[in-house]
Structures are given as C-alpha cells and as structure tokens.
Amino acid sequence: MEKIELVPIYSKQKNFHGKAYIIEIGNETNLYSYDFLVARVIKYKNVAEVYSLESDSTLRHVKEFLKQAGYPATNKKQIKKDYFI
C-alpha cells in the first residue's frame, strides 16, 4: 500500500503540500484529504463516490481527483448531485 501525493494538473495551485494523497487498493483508488478518506473510484464498476466536502481545500482535492480520473467535476453542487454518498 503506497501513498501517492495528488499532483495538481487542472487546478491553478502548484501543489497541495502533501495534504491530499491517493492509495490504490485492488480495483479501488482512494483519495485522502487531511488523512481522511473523502472519495474513491471503483474501477471495475466505473463508479466514483464522494464522502466529504467539508472544506474548500477538500473540495479542491476532490475536484482534482475526479477530473484526473475522467469524471466531470465543475462545482460543489454538481459533485454532490452526481457522486455524494
């Protein structure tokens, strides 16, 4: 189990300073923001799930994660509607 730092590609930020990272376990890619599981992509089901959007920073992390995984992520309202569990 390896922690991989989330690197911004779509965000204007240069980096997330280690506050967001990914751990892959089997067919799941899990996003941690401030050491809390906030989202995951289940590859074999082609499903994204979001568990938390508590702060603006976490929202930025989730948006970046979803976009990098190929899922639309335009704003908090859309993310909650499409992926929130």
C-alpha positions in Angstrom: 0.0 0.0 0.0 1.7 3.1 -1.3 0.7 6.7 -0.6 0.9 8.8 -3.8 0.7 12.5 -3.5 -2.1 14.1 -5.5 -0.4 16.5 -8.0 -2.5 19.3 -9.5 -3.0 19.2 -13.2 -6.3 21.0 -13.6 -6.1 23.3 -10.5 -4.3 26.6 -10.5 -2.4 25.5 -7.4 1.2 24.4 -7.9 0.8 21.7 -5.3 -1.3 20.5 -2.4 1.6 20.4 0.1 1.1 16.8 1.0 -2.5 17.4 2.2 -4.0 15.2 -0.5 -2.9 11.7 -1.4 -4.1 8.6 -3.2 -3.9 5.0 -2.1 -4.7 2.2 -4.6 -6.1 -1.0 -3.2 -7.1 -3.6 -5.7 -9.6 -2.0 -8.1 -10.2 1.0 -5.9 -8.4 4.3 -6.0 -8.9 6.2 -2.7 -8.4 9.9 -2.1 -7.4 11.1 1.3 -7.6 14.8 2.2 -6.0 15.7 5.6 -5.7 12.0 6.4 -9.5 11.3 5.9 -11.0 9.2 3.1 -13.1 11.6 1.1 -13.6 10.0 -2.3 -12.9 6.9 -4.3 -13.1 5.5 -7.7 -14.1 1.8 -8.1 -12.6 0.9 -11.5 -14.4 -2.4 -12.2 -17.8 -0.7 -11.6 -16.8 2.6 -13.3 -18.2 4.5 -10.3 -17.0 7.5 -8.3 -18.1 8.1 -4.8 -17.6 11.2 -2.6 -17.9 11.1 1.1 -17.0 14.6 2.3 -16.7 18.1 1.0 -16.2 19.7 4.4 -13.8 22.5 3.5 -12.8 24.5 0.4 -9.4 22.7 0.4 -11.1 19.2 0.4 -13.4 20.4 -2.4 -10.3 21.4 -4.5 -8.7 18.0 -3.8 -11.9 16.1 -4.8 -12.4 18.1 -7.9 -8.8 17.4 -9.0 -9.1 13.7 -8.2 -12.3 13.3 -10.1 -11.0 15.2 -13.2 -7.9 13.2 -13.3 -10.0 10.0 -13.1 -12.0 11.2 -16.1 -15.2 12.3 -14.2 -16.9 15.7 -14.6 -16.3 18.0 -11.6 -17.4 21.5 -12.1 -18.6 22.7 -8.7 -19.8 21.5 -5.3 -23.4 21.3 -6.2 -22.7 19.1 -9.3 -20.3 16.9 -7.3 -22.9 16.4 -4.5 -25.6 15.6 -7.0 -23.5 13.1 -9.1 -21.2 11.4 -6.6 -22.1 12.1 -2.9 -22.8 9.0 -0.8 
